[in-house]
Amino acid sequence: MSYFDAASAVPLHPVAREALLASLDEGWADPARPYREGRRARLLLDAAREAAAEAVGCRPDELVFTPSGTQAVHSAMSGTLAARRRVGRHLVHSAVEHSSVLHAAAAHEAAGGTVTEVGVDRTGRVAAGDLAAALRPDTALAALQSANHEVGTEQPVEEAAAACREADVPLLVDAAQSLPWGPVGGAWSLLTASAHKWGGPPGVGLLAVRKGTRFAPQGPQDERESGRVPGFGNLPAVVAAAASLRAVRAEAAAEAVRLRELVDRVRTRVAETVPDTEVVGDPVRRLPHLVTFSCLYVDGETLLHALDRAGFSVSSGSSCTSSTLTPSHVLRAMGVLSEGNVRVSLPPGTAEADVDRFLDMLPEAVRSVREQLGAPAAARPEATPSPAAEHVVDALGKRCPVPVIELAKVIGDVPVGATLTVLADDEAARLDIPAWCGMRGQEYVGERAAGQGTAYVVRRLV
């Protein structure tokens, strides 16, 4: 079995396992107590904090450990927004932030705050100038991830941090995906990360708040972790997280080069061997281990199950694999194809032979799924156009990728220059029909409300 979902969680690093087992014997006591066992636990906690702070690029007294990366994000946002309430209640974040940021933003807005979402280009990258333009005199906080968790695109954190500093607005950076590969540069104010992203144990996050950043922890407090995280922490897990972060960083430079070469191979081979596929994300400014692509006429869940049966564990941002039946907010913000989406993120140590096996079996897996769904085999339809005055595809009640498949089947019946209307109520159609037009050389005219669904109008050009 080949595990290719490191963006979700990385297998426990051997150093983390060793540190965890050792600290279970030495770090079980309360580090706040003055007796011998407590002092020993305190030494372990202090050493872990120093190691993590060195990796982050901050002072040890600026960093605390949290029960998760999500809690670190929520604490960072609530604490900063509360401390700067007199400045204003305006929050700025990119459209492709992790759901933990989006959920905190929604809670802030529900409580009377205001939110500005900054869009991205088709690679998923924010323009630093756009973020700067969104800052206002009443902006209390801006949030920008260091690299995207779904498509791997790196964000212009240093430029954004400079713009925020000039506007006297603190910048929160979610560094969960990038921290294993190196520190985040720039004058950021707050930073969060999660240990299970670099091979540490789950249940450990970290929050760094640089000196000079106004911060007011919310909720009941106690004397632990500078008053920012109450309760008796999981010290053995914290020690293992810090030890594994240091170990991963020592290996990062060489491993990044090796994995980037493997990802480049995936990007190239997928485009060459799997027809009607779009590789998304920035091809250059990206994480070294992650690549995402979307396949026309493919049910994402069916494809993921097929890959799993073949021995490959991958992830997807397709609505076809989501209980919410809506496409990934990241893919939606980018305006790219969402159906048949596959995210491959290689953990350290991934063997070249495993990647080659994946690339060898992928074309047949995609072809099989398309065949099951009755997708058109030809790249462009060759049917004789029908003289019908109106061409309508009724895909109401059908989930992705069926509306696009039905569109592709009948576009050949439409005379060149004429239009076809697709009726659909699946949210993914709003992304996938325009994306199909771009990939097939057709014109997407627009959409309008139509009863219980939406009418998407396509003009045949070729």
SEMARLUM-27417 format. One record per residue (C-alpha): residue in one letter; z, y, x. Coordinates in steps of 0.5 Angstrom, whole numbers, padded with zeros to 4 digits, always signed. Example, Ala and Ser with C-alpha at 12.3 -4.5 7.8 and 13.67 -1.06 7.14 Angstrom:
2
A+0016-0009+0025S+0014-0002+0027
END
This chain:
462
M+0000+0000+0000S-0002+0007+0003Y+0002+0013+0000F-0002+0019+0000D+0003+0024-0004A+0007+0027+0002A+0007+0034-0002S+0011+0031-0007A+0016+0027-0003V+0016+0024+0004P+0019+0018+0006L+0026+0018+0009H+0025+0020+0017P+0028+0015+0022V+0032+0020+0025A+0035+0022+0018R+0037+0015+0016E+0041+0015+0023A+0044+0021+0022L+0046+0019+0014L+0049+0013+0016A+0053+0016+0022S+0055+0022+0018L+0058+0017+0012D+0063+0015+0017E+0064+0022+0020G+0063+0027+0015W+0066+0024+0009A+0072+0029+0009D+0072+0036+0006P+0070+0041+0011A+0074+0047+0008R+0081+0043+0010P+0084+0045+0017Y+0086+0038+0018R+0083+0033+0023E+0078+0030+0019G+0076+0036+0015R+0075+0040+0022R+0071+0034+0024A+0067+0035+0018R+0066+0042+0019L+0063+0041+0026L+0058+0037+0023L+0056+0042+0018D+0056+0048+0023A+0051+0044+0027A+0047+0042+0021R+0047+0050+0019E+0045+0052+0026A+0039+0047+0027A+0036+0049+0020A+0037+0056+0021E+0033+0055+0028A+0028+0052+0024V+0027+0057+0019G+0028+0063+0024C+0034+0066+0021R+0042+0067+0023P+0046+0061+0021D+0050+0066+0017E+0044+0067+0013L+0043+0060+0011V+0046+0056+0006F+0045+0049+0003T+0044+0047-0004P+0043+0041-0009S+0036+0042-0009G+0030+0046-0007T+0029+0048-0015Q+0036+0051-0015A+0035+0055-0009V+0029+0058-0012H+0033+0059-0018S+0039+0062-0014A+0035+0066-0010M+0031+0070-0016S+0037+0071-0020G+0042+0073-0015T+0037+0078-0012L+0035+0081-0019A+0042+0082-0021A+0044+0085-0015R+0038+0090-0016R+0038+0091-0023R+0039+0099-0022V+0033+0099-0019G+0029+0096-0024R+0028+0089-0028H+0021+0088-0026L+0019+0082-0022V+0012+0080-0019H+0010+0073-0017S+0003+0070-0016A-0001+0066-0021V+0000+0059-0017E+0007+0059-0015H+0011+0053-0016S+0014+0051-0023S+0021+0053-0021V+0019+0060-0020L+0015+0060-0026H+0021+0058-0030A+0026+0063-0027A+0021+0068-0029A+0020+0066-0036A+0028+0066-0037H+0028+0073-0034E+0022+0076-0038A+0026+0073-0044A+0032+0076-0042G+0029+0083-0043G+0026+0083-0036T+0018+0085-0034V+0014+0080-0030T+0007+0082-0027E+0003+0076-0025V-0002+0077-0019G-0008+0073-0019V-0012+0069-0014D-0019+0067-0012R-0023+0061-0012T-0019+0058-0006G-0012+0059-0009R-0011+0065-0004V-0007+0072-0006A-0010+0078-0003A-0004+0082+0000G-0007+0088-0003D-0007+0086-0010L+0000+0084-0009A+0002+0091-0006A-0002+0094-0012A+0003+0090-0017L+0009+0093-0014R+0012+0099-0018P+0018+0103-0017D+0022+0099-0021T+0020+0092-0018A+0027+0088-0016L+0023+0082-0013A+0017+0079-0011A+0015+0072-0010L+0010+0069-0006Q+0010+0062-0003S+0008+0060+0004A+0003+0055+0002N+0000+0052-0005H+0003+0045-0007E-0003+0043-0010V-0009+0045-0006G-0006+0047+0001T-0008+0054+0001E-0004+0058+0006Q-0002+0065+0003P-0002+0072+0007V+0006+0072+0007E+0006+0077+0013E+0002+0082+0010A+0005+0081+0004A+0012+0082+0007A+0010+0088+0010A+0007+0091+0004C+0014+0089+0001R+0018+0092+0006E+0014+0099+0006A+0016+0099-0002D+0023+0097-0001V+0022+0091-0005P+0025+0084-0002L+0020+0078-0002L+0022+0071-0003V+0018+0066+0000D+0018+0059-0003A+0017+0055+0004A+0018+0048+0001Q+0011+0045+0003S+0010+0049+0010L+0017+0049+0013P+0016+0042+0016W+0010+0045+0020G+0013+0051+0023P+0017+0057+0021V+0014+0063+0016G+0013+0069+0020G+0014+0076+0017A+0019+0080+0015W+0021+0076+0009S+0028+0077+0005L+0029+0070+0002L+0027+0064+0004T+0027+0057+0000A+0026+0050+0002S+0027+0042+0000A+0029+0037+0005H+0025+0031+0001K+0019+0035+0003W+0020+0034+0011G+0023+0027+0011G+0030+0029+0009P+0034+0026+0003P+0033+0028-0004G+0038+0033-0006V+0038+0038-0001G+0035+0045-0001L+0036+0051+0003L+0037+0058+0002A+0036+0064+0007V+0038+0071+0005R+0037+0076+0011K+0042+0081+0012G+0041+0087+0009T+0038+0084+0002R+0042+0086-0004F+0044+0079-0007A+0049+0078-0012P+0050+0070-0014Q+0051+0069-0021G+0055+0064-0025P+0062+0062-0023Q+0064+0062-0015D+0068+0059-0010E+0070+0060-0003R+0064+0055-0001E+0057+0057+0002S+0059+0064+0003G+0060+0064-0005R+0053+0062-0006V+0053+0055-0008P+0060+0052-0011G+0063+0045-0010F+0064+0040-0005G+0057+0039-0002N+0054+0032+0000L+0055+0033+0007P+0052+0027+0010A+0045+0029+0006V+0046+0036+0009V+0047+0033+0016A+0041+0028+0015A+0036+0034+0013A+0038+0038+0019A+0037+0033+0024S+0030+0030+0021L+0028+0038+0020R+0029+0038+0028A+0025+0032+0029V+0019+0033+0025R+0018+0040+0028A+0018+0037+0035E+0013+0032+0032A+0009+0038+0028A+0004+0041+0033A+0001+0034+0035E+0001+0031+0028A-0002+0037+0025V-0008+0036+0029R-0009+0029+0028L-0008+0030+0020R-0012+0036+0020E-0018+0031+0023L-0017+0026+0018V-0017+0031+0012D-0023+0034+0015R-0026+0027+0014V-0024+0027+0007R-0027+0033+0005T-0033+0032+0008R-0034+0024+0006V-0032+0026-0001A-0037+0031-0002E-0042+0027+0001T-0041+0020-0002V-0038+0022-0009P-0043+0026-0014D-0041+0031-0018T-0035+0033-0014E-0032+0039-0013V-0027+0040-0006V-0022+0046-0008G-0018+0050-0004D-0019+0054+0002P-0023+0050+0008V-0020+0053+0014R-0013+0057+0012R-0009+0051+0009L-0004+0046+0011P-0006+0040+0016H-0005+0034+0011L-0007+0036+0004V-0014+0036+0001T-0015+0036-0007F-0022+0035-0010S-0024+0034-0018C-0029+0029-0021L-0034+0031-0027Y-0034+0026-0032V-0027+0023-0030D-0020+0021-0034G-0015+0023-0028E-0010+0018-0031T-0015+0012-0031L-0017+0014-0024L-0010+0015-0021H-0009+0008-0024A-0015+0005-0021L-0013+0008-0014D-0006+0005-0015R-0009-0002-0016A-0013-0001-0010G-0007+0000-0006F-0007+0008-0006S-0001+0013-0008V-0004+0020-0010S-0003+0025-0015S-0007+0030-0020G-0007+0036-0023S-0011+0034-0029S-0009+0035-0036C-0011+0028-0037T-0005+0026-0033S+0000+0031-0036S+0005+0030-0042T+0003+0037-0044L-0004+0036-0044T-0005+0042-0041P-0009+0043-0034S-0005+0045-0028H-0003+0052-0028V-0006+0053-0021L-0013+0050-0022R-0013+0054-0028A-0011+0061-0024M-0017+0059-0019G-0022+0058-0025V-0024+0051-0022L-0026+0044-0025S-0019+0041-0027E-0022+0034-0030G-0021+0028-0025N-0017+0032-0020V-0014+0028-0014R-0009+0031-0009V-0009+0027-0003S-0003+0029+0002L-0002+0025+0008P+0005+0024+0011P+0006+0024+0018G+0004+0017+0021T-0002+0016+0017A-0006+0011+0020E-0014+0013+0021A-0016+0006+0018D-0012+0007+0012V-0016+0014+0010D-0022+0010+0012R-0021+0005+0007F-0019+0010+0002L-0026+0013+0003D-0030+0007+0003M-0027+0005-0004L-0027+0012-0008P-0034+0012-0010E-0034+0005-0013A-0027+0007-0017V-0030+0014-0019R-0037+0010-0021S-0033+0005-0025V-0028+0010-0029R-0035+0014-0031E-0038+0008-0033Q-0032+0006-0038L-0032+0013-0041G-0040+0013-0042A-0041+0019-0037P-0049+0021-0036A-0051+0017-0030A-0056+0022-0028A-0054+0029-0024R-0059+0033-0029P-0061+0030-0036E-0069+0029-0037A-0069+0028-0044T-0075+0032-0048P-0072+0038-0051S-0071+0038-0059P-0074+0044-0063A-0067+0044-0067A-0065+0051-0068E-0058+0050-0067H-0055+0045-0062V-0047+0044-0063V-0043+0039-0060D-0037+0037-0064A-0031+0035-0059L-0025+0037-0063G-0020+0032-0062K-0022+0029-0056R-0019+0030-0049C-0022+0031-0042P-0026+0029-0040V-0030+0027-0046P-0032+0035-0048V-0036+0036-0042I-0039+0029-0042E-0041+0030-0049L-0044+0037-0047A-0048+0033-0041K-0051+0028-0045V-0054+0033-0050I-0056+0039-0045G-0063+0035-0044D-0064+0036-0052V-0064+0044-0051P-0070+0048-0049V-0069+0052-0043G-0067+0059-0045A-0063+0056-0051T-0056+0055-0052L-0051+0050-0054T-0044+0050-0057V-0039+0046-0056L-0033+0045-0061A-0026+0043-0057D-0019+0044-0058D-0017+0041-0051E-0014+0046-0047A-0018+0043-0041A-0025+0045-0044R-0023+0052-0042L-0023+0051-0035D-0028+0045-0035I-0034+0047-0039P-0035+0054-0034A-0034+0049-0028W-0039+0044-0031C-0044+0050-0032G-0043+0052-0024M-0044+0046-0022R-0050+0044-0026G-0054+0051-0025Q-0053+0053-0033E-0050+0059-0035Y-0044+0060-0039V-0044+0065-0044G-0037+0065-0047E-0032+0063-0052R-0030+0065-0059A-0025+0062-0064A-0027+0057-0069G-0023+0054-0074Q-0018+0050-0071G-0021+0050-0064T-0025+0054-0059A-0033+0055-0059Y-0036+0055-0052V-0043+0057-0051V-0047+0055-0046R-0055+0057-0044R-0059+0052-0041L-0063+0055-0035V-0065+0048-0032
END
